[in-house]
Amino acid sequence: MARQKMMEEMEWKIQKLQEKNVTILDPRQTYISREVEIDRIGSGSILYPGTRLTGKRTFIGSYAKIGTEGPAAVSDSVIGPHAEVASGFLSGTTLLPRARAGANAHFRPGTLLEEEASTAHAVGLKQSVLMYGVTLGSLINFCDVLITGGKSRVQHTEVGSGFIHFNYAPWGEAGDKATPSLIGTVTEGVFLDQPRIFLGGLSGIVGPSSIGFGTMTAAGQVIRKPVAANQLHAEAGVNLDKDFSESNTRLSDRHLKKIQDHNIEFLAQLYALKKWYQQIRLKRCRFRKDKEMELVLQSAVETVDVCIEERILRYNKFAKEWNLRSLEKDDLSVRFTELSFEINWKPELEYDQWIWQLERAEKDRLHEWLKKDADRIKGDLYAALEYKKQ
């Protein structure tokens, strides 16, 4: 009886969605769970055979496409207008307009793709942010990474196929995941005027680390140290054979400080991204009276918050393991500086077009305003951890 009622409810939902111009190519191969609200599936969207929508948070934007290359399960995720999910599994994910998850995607909570960001087939992401236009090849696994750089969909940051971010080290009793890596930075990357970054395929990066704008790394290597901007970088393999016991491992003060520095920088950049969404992008949405995009950006803020919470959790576990001071809630009561100068919002323009046409003086003021808060947050976190900024 319960099964019959469930089937009737789903048939009713599918009928109502078709009436509001949602294309469902084969209702027999489409599953929409009870908690998914039909008002959160936009007109003009296409649900291909094998689509499975679950979770109260799930939202499918207007003209989005789900399952273009095979079965797609979307759970508690927000798919923006004109975005696409080729196939795979997405949970706790946000895709901004025109972002694309390639075939056999496996996106877990804390995943955010901005406009024009895309992945090829068999890419796994978790607690990772791909900013505007960032493109990932195939067979890639990234956790705890933020990637930016580039000036457009044509001049974009790219990661070659077969790349891994190594985000776990077996030091101590429970291991270490205080390993976030920054490829570019938010405070510069949001202005879409930085040189693109290219990470050669069949490679990896050992977190925590960083890579600067304009850098190219050679294929077939493991990157074990930070790389400055505008470098052509390659590292030789490590030859090492010595006694090892993870229970007897002791990390040097220098190594502990390095991990703290990377976590503080990563947190500051996440807060900068949150500020940019809340005070710039959402404000433009309201000028544009774009309710759908406002909902999608609110989801992006929530996803950034998930990333912030994860970084604090992982850092505090690491700190406890090595008898360091943890970050407390009061350390992170962040207040962002409000805009104190006029900006020409030009609501008639799309977001990327607006960024590209900003006058140099406007960009400079916005950059100073954004970076000042990021630096202040870093200073507050260093003070909380009883470190002075070097």
N, C-alpha and C positions, 0 to 999 in steps of 0.2 A: 504493500500500500504506500509506504514511504517512498519507495523507488518510483512508483507511478506518479506521485505528486511532484517529485523532483523533476521528472521528465516533462511533465505538463508545464511546470514553471519555466524550464529552459526553453521549451517550444514557444511559450508566450514571449519570453525575452527576445528570442531570435526574430519572431514576427514583428515586435515593436521596433527592433533595430533596423530591420529591412524597411519598415515604414518611414524611418528617419534617414534613409539614404545611406545606410551601412551595407556594403556588399559582403554577403556571406556565401561563398561559392558553393559550399556543400554543407548544409545544416547538419547532415548525418555525421559529419566528421568535425564538428565544432562543439567545444564544451565551454560553457560559461557558468561558473559556479554561482550559487545562491547569493553570496555576499557582494558580487560585482554589480554595481549600479549601472543601469542602462544609460543614465544621463552622463556617465563618465566615458562613454564610447562615442566619439565624434562623427558627425556627418561626413560622408565621403571616404571614410576609412574602409579598408578591405581586409577581411579575415579569410585567409586561404585555408584549404582543407588541412586538418591536423592542428588547428589553433586551439589552445587551451588557456583560458583566462581564469585566474583565481586571485583571491585576496581583496579585501575591502579598499585598499589603497590604489588598486589598478585603474589606470586611466589610459585610454587610447585616443590620441589627438586626431583632429580632422585630417583626412587624406593620408593617414599613416597606413603602413602595410605590415601585416603580421603573417609570417610563414610563407614568404615568396619562394623559398627553395626547399621547404620541408617542414615537418612538424615543429611547432613553436609553443613553448609553455611560458607564459608571462604571469608572474606572481608578485603581487604587491609592488608593482613597478609602474612608472609613469613614462609613457612613450609620446613624445611631443608631435605636433602636427608635421606631416610630410616626412616623419622618421620611418625607419624600416628595420624590421627584425626578420632576417632571412630564415633562420631556424635555430633551435637550441633551447636553452633554459635561462630565463632572466628572473632574478629575485632581488627585491630591494634596490632596483636600478632606476636611474633617470636618464632618458635620452632627450636632449633638446632638439628643436626642429632640424630636420635634414641630417640628423645623425644616423649611422647605420651599423647594426650588429650583424656580422657576416654569418655564414652557415655554421652550424654546430657551435654557436656561441655558448659560453658558460659564464654568466655574469652573476656574481653574488653581491650581497648587501654592501653599500658604500661605493658602488660603481656609478660614475657620472660621465657622460659623453656630451660635450658641447656641440654647437652647430658644425656640420660638415665633418665632424670626427667620424672615423670608420675603422672597422676591423675586417680582415679577410677571414678565411675559415679556421675553425678550431682554435679560438682565442679564449683564454680564461682570464677574468678580471675580478678582483675583490679589493675593496677599500682603495680604489684607484680612480684618478680623474684624468681624462683626456680633454684638454682644452681645444679651442677652435681649430678645426681642420687637421688635427693630429691623426695620422694614419698608421695602423699596425698591420703588418703582414700576417702570414698564417703560422699556426703552431706556436703560439706565444702564451706565456703565463706571467701575469703581473699582479702582485699584491703589494699594497702600501707604496704606491707610486703616484706622483703628480707630474704630468708631461705637458709642456707648452712649447711655444716657439713658432716662427713663421709669420707670414704676412697675409696669406689668402689660402683658398682651397688649392690653388696651383702651387704656391710657394709655401709648403707645409712641412712640419716636422714629421719624420717617418722612422719607423722601427722595422728593420728587416726580419724576415721569417726565421723562426727557430730561436727566439730570444727569450730569456728567463730573467726575472728579478729574484735573486736569492734572498728571501726575507726571513730566514730562520737560521740561527746558530745554536749548536747544542751545548753552550756554556752553562754551567751551573745545574741545579737540580731540575728546573723546569724548562730550560732552554730560553732563548732570547728572540723576541719579535719586535724589539724596539729598533726597527731597521728601515725606516722610511727613506726613500730616495727622491730627490728633486731633479727633474730634467727641465731646465729653465726655471723661471719664477713667475708667480702670479703678478707681482707688482709691476713687472715690465711686460709680461706676456699678454695681458688683457688689451693692450693698445694695438695689437696686430701690426707691429712695426719692427719686430726683432728678427734677426737672421734665423733661418730654420736650423734644426738639429737633425743629424742622421746617425742612427745607431745601426751599424752593420750586423747582418743576420748571423745565425748559428753562433750566438754569443750569450753572455750573461753579465749581470752587474751584481756585485755583492753589496747589499745594503747594510748600514745606511751610507749613502753616497750622494754625489751631485754632479751634474754635467751642465756646462754653460752654453749659452746661445752661440750659434754659428759653428759648433763643433761637429766633426765627423769622426766616428770610431770605426776602426777596421773590423771586418767580419772575422769570425772564428776566434774569439778571445773571451776571457773573463776579466771584466774591469773591476779592479780591487781598490782603486783610490779615486778621490775626486778629480774631475777634469775641468780645467778652466775654460773660458769662452774662446772661440775661434782657434781651436786646436785640431790637428789631425792626430788621433791618439791610437796607439797600439801598445799592448803589454805582452811581455814574454811569459810563458807558463812558469809555474812555481815547481821546483824540484825539492821535495821535502819528505823525509822519512825519519821519524823520531818517536820515542815513547809517548804514549798519549793515554790519559785517563780523564774523562770529562768531569768526574767528581773532584779531581785535584786541580782543576784549571783555576788560575788566578789572573784576572785582568789588570793591566797596569792602570795607573791613574790617568795616563795620557789616553788610553783606549776608552776608559769610562767617560772622560771629558769629551772625546770625539762623539760618542753616542749621545750624550746630553746635547751637545751643540746641534747635531743633525735633527734631533727631535724638536728642539726649540725652534729652529728655523722652519721646519716643516709645519709646526703648529701655527707659527706666525703667518705663513703663506696661506694656510687654510682659512685663518681668520680674515686675511685680506680678501680672499675670494668671497667669503660670506658677506663682508662689508660691500663689495662691489655689486653683488646680486641685490642686496637689500636696499642700498642707497642710490644705485645707478640704474641697474637693469629693471628692477621692479617699478621704480619711479617712472621710467620711460614707458613701461607697459600701461601705467595709469594714465599718462598723457595720451597714449594711443588708444585707450579704452579697449584693450585687448585682454578680456577676461580669461580666455583659454591660455594665453602665454603667461599670464600672471599665476595661474594655477601650476603650470609646469615649472616656473621659476621658484615658486614656494617649495615645490618638491625638491628642486636642486639645493635650496638652502637646507632642507631637512637632510638630504644626502651628505652635504658637507658637515653638518652637525654629527652625523653618524661617524664620519671619518675622524672628526675631532675627538669624539668619545673613545673611539678605538685607539687613537694614538695615546691618549692619556692613560687608558687602561693598560696598554702594553708597556708604556714607559714606567708606570708605577709598579708593575710586576717585576720589571728589570731592576728598578731602584730598590725594591724590597729584597731582592735576591743578593744585591751587592751593598746593602746597608747605606744606601743613599737616601736623601730626602725626597719624598713623593710630592707630587703636585696635588694641592688641596683645592676644593671647590672655590674657596675665596681667592685663590691665586688666578682664577680664570673668569672672574666677573668682569668681562670685557665691555667697555663702553666705547663705541665708535664716535669719532669726531664728525659732526654734521658738516655738510657743505656750507661754506661761508662766502661763496662767490657764485656768480651767475653762469649758467651753462645753457647753450642753445641746444635744446633737446631734439629739435626737428623730428617730431613724432611721425611725420609722413615717410620717414626712411626706415628700412629694416635695420636691425641692430648693427650688423657688420658694416653696412653702408654708412651708418652714422659715425662709427669709429673711424673709418677710412677718411671721412671728410672733416674730422676735427682739426681746427687750427692748431698750429704748434704750441701757441701760448696756452690754449685750453688743455691740451695734452699734458703740458708741463705742470700746470696747476693741479690737474687730477692726479698725476703721478706723485707729486709731492704730498698731496693730501692722503693718498693711499699708502705710500711708503712710510710716512710719518707714523701712522697707526701701527703698521707692521713692526717698525723698529721699536715703538713704545711697548708693544706686546712682548717682544723679545726681551727688552730690558726688565719688564715686570717679571717674566719667567726666570730670568737669570737671578734677579734679586730674591725670588721665592726659593730658588735652589742654592742660595748663598754663594753665587758666583758673580763676579764682576765681568761685564762685557769686555772682551779683550780689545 
